[in-house]
Amino acid sequence: MKPYLPVLLLCLIFLPTISLAQGLPTITLGVQESTEPGQVATTLQVIVLLTVLSMAPAILLMTTGFTRIVIVLSFVRQAMGTPQAPSNQIVIGLALFLTFFVMAPVFNQINETALQPYLAEEISQQLALENAIEPVRNFMFSQVGEEDLQLLIDISKSEQPETKEDVSLLTLIPAFMLSELKRAFEMGFLIFVPFLVIDMVVASILMAMGMMMLPPIIISLPFKILLFVLVDGWSLVIGSLVQSFG
């Protein structure tokens, strides 16, 4: 047995005693009968809060520009023929920070109209939620396509909305996601074209030289990387991505 294992076992055995002696806080979980309706309401609020926190990544994906950004960055990596460079961690990290950059005006508006007034107890929880949703709705409406929104309205078989306020989030969010996917693939196609031309030219030269057994990707990869560096590809891609949300 390794020398540190007995020490670890002793610490685990005497941890409750040490906690009581030092007055450390403890956490107790259980199910008890409630004596007041307010206790039930508080418990339900805690459950709803935990549910919302668990869905936070999905909310980030569905209501921000993260989807478009991460797909376009992935297309850049695939078009260059380097599926592992940059790595997934770098792509996702860059997509997250670009998402925060693009969504900064929306987050600032939520902070000014919903979060800070609620923390200062100036507005109710319901009003804070409504004020927080409004900027997100405006952002999604600025990016959603009319055809995609109409498609979701027709699929849901709901009444034709007269104003933006009549469109529910259950209809707006999937329509926004569909628009983001379409725009991301359109930008991905434009990114693939120049790299595809290089692959075709290299493949034609190799066939003309009779070197058909040599994979074209081995020869074209350095030229694609060189082209991407010479035109400052990352600045062009990131600039186009950010400006596409304007």
Secondary structure as GFF3:
##gff-version 3
##sequence-region A 1 246
A	DSSP	alpha_helix	4	22	.	.	.	ID=ss1
A	DSSP	alpha_helix	37	54	.	.	.	ID=ss2
A	DSSP	alpha_helix	56	63	.	.	.	ID=ss3
A	DSSP	alpha_helix	66	80	.	.	.	ID=ss4
A	DSSP	alpha_helix	88	102	.	.	.	ID=ss5
A	DSSP	alpha_helix	104	110	.	.	.	ID=ss6
A	DSSP	pi_helix	111	115	.	.	.	ID=ss7
A	DSSP	alpha_helix	116	119	.	.	.	ID=ss8
A	DSSP	alpha_helix	125	143	.	.	.	ID=ss9
A	DSSP	alpha_helix	146	156	.	.	.	ID=ss10
A	DSSP	three_ten_helix	164	166	.	.	.	ID=ss11
A	DSSP	alpha_helix	169	208	.	.	.	ID=ss12
A	DSSP	alpha_helix	216	230	.	.	.	ID=ss13
A	DSSP	alpha_helix	233	243	.	.	.	ID=ss14
###
